[in-house]
Amino acid sequence: MVRAARKAGVIALALTDHDTLAGVAEARVAGEADGVRVIAGVELSAVEGEAEVHVLGLHIGACDDMERRLLTFQDARRARAERIVEVLHGLGVMVTLDRVLSIAGSGAVGRPHVAKALIAEGWVRDFRDAFDRYLGAGRPAYVPKQKLSVADAVQMIHDTGGLAFMAHPGADGTRARVEALAAVGMDGVEVRHPGHTAEDTARLGTLVEHFGMVPTGGSDWHGAGEGPRMIGVMRVPYSWLERQESRLRERTVAGAPT
């Protein structure tokens, strides 16, 4: 990831795996060697009413503390993966849990790893096929996640010294939604994302300013070699990082954890 970032001309990036910071230390070592600043981050799946909201934690200061807090969710992810495999077996799709866990490696296991196992063993053509046929919400092998409220996700991020952002809201980033998130302490919104239209980006940028929040953005890169989510494509302004750092300093002055 760091090598790809350097090649793309990126000078700072955040590693935001779901429910784990396991890759941050290694990425920072690589970043120091390659001249790329690596920001400790994490992505949490939270709920707001019936809607799922992905919450980015950026600038996590107490990484070990956050990892301890995330152990519960990592255990729940494995249990979920086990259940998905059981359901798939009931459907006659005999993908193995060992294959799924091997693909996940040391990371937090999730549906993308199940999808990769399905692809590798020839049960589906690609990711879209895996989610459309089996793994997507409402599909035969869908298993819901353990639920975390948005307010609790924000508090967890603040307790470990980070800033909390609504990830890739797109059209769901309405004025009412952003206002509600600001009310529970959300620090900002992911304004630039490959899944956003120009109208989404403009609206979200305006709302961030209106509610006194700070912007972030990124490619949401998952390792693809081509396509709209290549690392570096969003050209996020460095000034946004400076605004995030300023907000962190303000919280420190106010006496909050760092």
Protein Blocks (a to p, Z undefined) as FASTA:
>chain_A
ZZmmmmnopabdcdddehiaklmmmmmmmmmmnopacdddddddddehjbccddddehif
blmlmmmmmmmmmmmmmmmmmmmmmmmmmnopacdfklmmmmnmmaccdfklmmmmmmmn
opamblmlmmmmmmmghiaklccdddddfklmmmmmmmnopacddehkljmlcfklmmmm
mmnopabdcfbcfkbcfklmmmmmmmmmmnopacdddehighiabdjkbghklopafklm
mmmmmmmmmmmmnopaZZ
